[in-house]
Amino acid sequence: MRTTVGIIGGGPAGLLLARLLHRAGIGCVVLESRDRAYVERRQRAGILEQGTVDVLRECGAGGRLDREGLPHQGIELRFEGRGHRVDFPSATGGKSVMVYAQTEIVKDLIALQLEEPGGPPLLFEAEALAIEKPDSAAPVIRFRHEGREQTLSCDYVAGCDGFHGIARRAIPADRVRTFEHAYPYSWLGVLADVAPSCEELIYARHRRGFALHSMRSPHVSRLYLQVPGGTDPDDWSHERIWDELSTRFALDGDWTLERGPITATSVTPMRSFVQEPMRHGRLFLAGDAAHIVPPTGAKGLNLAVTDVITMARALIHHQETGSSELLDGYSRTCLRRVWQAERFSYFMTDTLHRRPDETPFEDRERIARLERIASSPTASAELAENYVGLPLS
Ligand SMILES: Cc1cc2nc3c(=O)[nH]c(=O)nc-3n(C[C@H](O)[C@H](O)[C@H](O)COP(=O)(O)OP(=O)(O)OC[C@H]3O[C@@H](n4cnc5c(N)ncnc54)[C@H](O)[C@@H]3O)c2cc1C
């Protein structure tokens, strides 16, 4: 097989890149190691920045998003038994975010790619095994599909294969630097068939730990609890989960957390990670393949989207003008934004969680950070600007 851009990974980054390239007339093939049902069911992100919504609309994937997505104009910070709303539009010149699950974006993009006549090939259960000669003019992806090993020759390789993929490791170790921070806690994520108890997300700091009330639809709540690293979700009965959530969300006034059947639980470790550079020869990394943020700032999916917008622009620019200027600047352009998202995600995580070894001084200092956001329009605007997404440079 031969194509212009060989895309490894059919997550949001790989699928959106294929869509953007196809619309610009650039040939590509997507290799996805899992089957379609698995990819469409994988529960992950759900908060879309304005820029993510805009690009999905522009590339024809905005129909269901606009019908079923829930526009959100703010979030609530809850601490010391009180709630404080951060309003987005007033602080950002009218910007907001959209709640629409990653599973639904993936379903929409897969349907477009498979159902549109002439859409680029998308191979499920096609596992990339190695990238050969990524720094040459003719890189090759070796992959296994339908029980046999095959090769895909390309002009460029897009490594969109997530944190555990092979693309990042195809870059020689002496050409990269990695930056990493592990947090001493995890998130117990809960999906429940119950209407959300709030209209906007609640980020709660409690002396027992962090809790987040999010949602996936008017009928499905997504909730998270800070738990110790290494927690087994089976150690948490559904009753214990609801009791703990109710305790951490408790307000001085009247407020009740509605309970309902829990349909899924999972534990996610919190990690910050960046590999630099995001390019080696003709191999370009995008999304979780190059960087990870803890989900407190809702940035992971949005960063994957801005990486592939930047990559598509660079490839289109090269096709139209013959200039490799944007391709050469790809890593530098992406990393500027990546580090802003790393900073914001670290700040949100550090401010809202309780470290197991936290001192009384650190506790009070973090409450003071939240008080500052609650009482200062400038501090509140700083949070809002980062949350809705910094402009794409
Ligand atoms: C458990 C969990 C919860 C999360 N929750 C949130 C959240 O609440 N908010 C938020 O903003 N972000 C969240 N994130 C992060 C967000 O989901 C990711 O940032 C986003 O999925 C990145 O998209 P991606 O396409 O780069 O990578 P992925 O979504 O990981 O997609 C990579 C794809 O590559 C495929 N692949 C891997 N190896 C190979 C191979 N060798 N060959 C072929 N295909 C391969 C994988 O099967 C996968 O489909 C969460 C992540 C996890 C893991």
The ligand as a Tripos MOL2 file, in Angstrom:
@<TRIPOS>MOLECULE
LIG
   53    58     1     0     0
SMALL
NO_CHARGES

@<TRIPOS>ATOM
      1 C1         -9.1210    6.9710   31.0890 C.3       1 LIG1
      2 C2         -8.9800    8.3440   30.4620 C.ar      1 LIG1
      3 C3         -9.8530    9.3840   30.8290 C.ar      1 LIG1
      4 C4         -9.7160   10.6680   30.2640 C.ar      1 LIG1
      5 N1        -10.5830   11.6860   30.6300 N.ar      1 LIG1
      6 C5        -10.4460   12.9230   30.0680 C.ar      1 LIG1
      7 C6        -11.3110   14.0120   30.3920 C.ar      1 LIG1
      8 O1        -12.1900   13.8710   31.2270 O.2       1 LIG1
      9 N2        -11.1050   15.2230   29.7610 N.ar      1 LIG1
     10 C7        -10.0980   15.4110   28.8120 C.ar      1 LIG1
     11 O2         -9.9560   16.4930   28.2150 O.2       1 LIG1
     12 N3         -9.2870   14.4040   28.4980 N.ar      1 LIG1
     13 C8         -9.4410   13.1810   29.0910 C.ar      1 LIG1
     14 N4         -8.6250   12.1770   28.7410 N.ar      1 LIG1
     15 C9         -7.6590   12.4690   27.7200 C.3       1 LIG1
     16 C10        -8.2710   12.3940   26.3100 C.3       1 LIG1
     17 O3         -9.2150   11.3590   26.2460 O.3       1 LIG1
     18 C11        -7.1120   12.1950   25.3670 C.3       1 LIG1
     19 O4         -6.2860   13.3370   25.4700 O.3       1 LIG1
     20 C12        -7.5570   11.9710   23.9240 C.3       1 LIG1
     21 O5         -8.1550   10.6940   23.7970 O.3       1 LIG1
     22 C13        -6.3430   12.0660   22.9900 C.3       1 LIG1
     23 O6         -6.6880   11.6340   21.7180 O.3       1 LIG1
     24 P1         -5.6270   10.9000   20.7990 P.3       1 LIG1
     25 O7         -6.3420   10.6510   19.5190 O.co2     1 LIG1
     26 O8         -4.3600   11.6420   20.8250 O.co2     1 LIG1
     27 O9         -5.2960    9.5270   21.5400 O.3       1 LIG1
     28 P2         -6.2510    8.2470   21.8590 P.3       1 LIG1
     29 O10        -7.6450    8.6860   22.1090 O.co2     1 LIG1
     30 O11        -5.5370    7.4880   22.9030 O.co2     1 LIG1
     31 O12        -6.2410    7.4630   20.4880 O.3       1 LIG1
     32 C14        -5.1250    6.7100   20.0660 C.3       1 LIG1
     33 C15        -5.5990    5.5910   19.1760 C.3       1 LIG1
     34 O13        -4.4820    4.8870   18.6640 O.3       1 LIG1
     35 C16        -4.7360    3.4930   18.7070 C.3       1 LIG1
     36 N5         -3.4390    2.8100   18.7280 N.ar      1 LIG1
     37 C17        -2.5670    2.6850   19.7600 C.ar      1 LIG1
     38 N6         -1.4730    1.9870   19.3790 N.ar      1 LIG1
     39 C18        -1.6590    1.6790   18.0800 C.ar      1 LIG1
     40 C19        -0.8830    0.9470   17.1210 C.ar      1 LIG1
     41 N7          0.3020    0.4040   17.4370 N.pl3     1 LIG1
     42 N8         -1.3670    0.7900   15.8570 N.ar      1 LIG1
     43 C20        -2.5660    1.3350   15.5160 C.ar      1 LIG1
     44 N9         -3.3570    2.0210   16.3860 N.ar      1 LIG1
     45 C21        -2.8970    2.1890   17.6450 C.ar      1 LIG1
     46 C22        -5.5640    3.3290   19.9750 C.3       1 LIG1
     47 O14        -6.3230    2.1280   19.9630 O.3       1 LIG1
     48 C23        -6.4460    4.5710   19.9350 C.3       1 LIG1
     49 O15        -7.6470    4.3550   19.2500 O.3       1 LIG1
     50 C24        -8.7150   10.8930   29.3050 C.ar      1 LIG1
     51 C25        -7.8430    9.8560   28.9540 C.ar      1 LIG1
     52 C26        -7.9510    8.5910   29.5310 C.ar      1 LIG1
     53 C27        -6.9700    7.4950   29.1440 C.3       1 LIG1
@<TRIPOS>BOND
     1     1     2 1
     2     2     3 ar
     3     2    52 ar
     4     3     4 ar
     5     4     5 ar
     6     4    50 ar
     7     5     6 ar
     8     6     7 ar
     9     6    13 1
    10     7     8 2
    11     7     9 ar
    12     9    10 ar
    13    10    11 2
    14    10    12 ar
    15    12    13 ar
    16    13    14 ar
    17    14    15 1
    18    14    50 ar
    19    15    16 1
    20    16    17 1
    21    16    18 1
    22    18    19 1
    23    18    20 1
    24    20    21 1
    25    20    22 1
    26    22    23 1
    27    23    24 1
    28    24    25 2
    29    24    26 1
    30    24    27 1
    31    27    28 1
    32    28    29 2
    33    28    30 1
    34    28    31 1
    35    31    32 1
    36    32    33 1
    37    33    34 1
    38    33    48 1
    39    34    35 1
    40    35    36 1
    41    35    46 1
    42    36    37 ar
    43    36    45 ar
    44    37    38 ar
    45    38    39 ar
    46    39    40 ar
    47    39    45 ar
    48    40    41 1
    49    40    42 ar
    50    42    43 ar
    51    43    44 ar
    52    44    45 ar
    53    46    47 1
    54    46    48 1
    55    48    49 1
    56    50    51 ar
    57    51    52 ar
    58    52    53 1
@<TRIPOS>SUBSTRUCTURE
     1 LIG1         1 GROUP 0 **** ****
